[in-house]
Amino acid sequence: MGEFLELLRSWGIEIVADVRRFPTSKKHPHFSRENLGPALKEAGIEYVFLGEELGGYRRGGYEAYTETEGFRRGLGRLEELAVQGKTAIMCAERDPRGCHRRYIAAALAARGFRVIHILGPGKSRVEESPLL
């Protein structure tokens, strides 16, 4: 958890938006929702769970889900957070290319938000080509 918090601090993250559909981890229990929220709060970082609206594993695939009212509603909530403070979108996958976050990032970029994928300490990539 310490390395994760340090990474967030190094980027000046104020809000973590958790977009995991199932916010639990047997392998890393400190990243389960019930542990992560309080740890982030203690570090001065707001935790917001958006897995209901923006979580992965959707029937028919996530790309199709991006056309739904549920996705638009979740994206609207995420946009509100991004306006309030520097926001990180969190899921279980480290690389967004293999994660539904790529669709969320593309939608945000298409709406004019600057999206930077934090890949690890000293590693990042700017979202350049919206998928949607």
C-alpha positions in Angstrom: 0.0 0.0 0.0 2.9 2.3 0.8 4.2 2.2 -2.8 0.7 2.9 -4.2 0.2 5.9 -1.9 3.6 7.3 -2.8 2.8 7.0 -6.5 -0.5 8.8 -6.0 1.3 11.5 -3.9 4.0 11.9 -6.6 1.3 12.8 -9.1 -0.6 15.1 -6.8 -3.7 12.9 -6.9 -6.5 14.2 -4.7 -9.3 11.7 -5.6 -9.2 8.0 -6.5 -12.1 6.8 -8.6 -12.4 3.0 -8.2 -13.9 1.5 -11.4 -13.6 -2.1 -10.4 -16.8 -3.9 -10.8 -15.9 -6.2 -7.9 -13.7 -4.2 -5.5 -12.1 -7.0 -3.6 -8.7 -8.7 -3.8 -7.8 -12.0 -2.1 -4.2 -11.7 -3.2 -3.9 -8.1 -2.0 -6.5 -7.5 0.6 -5.3 -4.0 1.4 -6.7 -3.1 -2.1 -10.2 -4.3 -1.2 -12.8 -1.5 -1.0 -13.2 -1.8 2.8 -9.5 -1.4 3.4 -8.6 1.0 0.5 -11.1 3.7 1.3 -9.9 4.3 4.9 -6.2 4.1 3.9 -6.7 6.7 1.2 -8.7 8.9 3.6 -5.9 8.7 6.2 -3.5 9.8 3.4 -5.7 12.8 2.6 -7.0 11.3 -0.7 -10.7 11.0 -1.4 -12.0 7.6 -2.4 -15.0 7.3 -4.7 -16.4 3.9 -5.8 -17.8 4.1 -9.4 -17.9 0.3 -10.1 -21.7 0.2 -10.3 -21.7 2.6 -13.3 -18.2 2.2 -14.8 -17.0 -1.3 -13.7 -16.0 -3.8 -16.2 -17.4 -7.3 -17.0 -20.5 -6.2 -18.9 -22.9 -8.5 -20.8 -22.3 -7.9 -24.5 -18.9 -6.4 -23.8 -17.7 -3.1 -22.4 -17.5 -1.3 -25.8 -21.2 -1.9 -26.3 -21.8 -0.7 -22.7 -20.2 2.7 -23.5 -23.4 3.4 -25.5 -25.7 3.1 -22.5 -27.2 5.6 -20.1 -25.4 3.9 -17.2 -22.0 4.5 -18.8 -22.9 8.1 -19.6 -24.1 8.7 -16.0 -20.9 7.2 -14.6 -18.8 9.2 -16.9 -20.7 12.4 -15.8 -19.9 11.6 -12.2 -16.2 11.0 -13.1 -16.1 14.3 -15.0 -17.5 16.1 -11.9 -14.7 14.5 -9.8 -12.0 15.5 -12.3 -13.2 19.1 -12.1 -13.1 19.1 -8.3 -9.5 17.8 -8.1 -6.8 15.8 -9.7 -8.4 12.3 -10.1 -6.9 8.9 -10.7 -9.0 6.1 -12.2 -8.2 2.8 -10.5 -8.8 -0.8 -11.6 -7.1 -4.1 -11.0 -5.1 -4.1 -14.2 -1.9 -2.1 -14.3 -1.8 -1.6 -18.1 -5.0 0.2 -19.4 -4.6 -1.5 -22.8 -5.8 -4.7 -21.3 -8.5 -3.1 -19.2 -11.9 -1.4 -19.6 -10.2 1.8 -18.4 -9.1 2.3 -22.0 -12.7 3.0 -23.0 -13.2 5.4 -20.0 -10.0 7.2 -20.9 -10.9 7.5 -24.6 -14.4 8.9 -23.7 -12.8 11.5 -21.3 -10.2 12.4 -24.0 -12.9 12.8 -26.6 -14.6 15.3 -24.2 -11.4 17.4 -23.9 -9.9 16.0 -20.7 -6.2 15.4 -20.6 -5.8 11.7 -19.6 -2.4 10.4 -18.4 -2.0 6.7 -17.8 0.2 6.2 -14.7 2.0 2.9 -15.5 4.4 2.9 -12.5 7.1 5.0 -10.8 8.4 7.3 -13.5 6.3 5.7 -16.2 3.3 7.3 -17.9 1.6 7.6 -21.2 -0.8 10.3 -22.5 -4.1 9.1 -24.0 -3.8 10.3 -27.6 -6.3 8.5 -29.8 -9.8 8.1 -28.5 -11.4 4.7 -29.3 -15.0 6.1 -29.3 
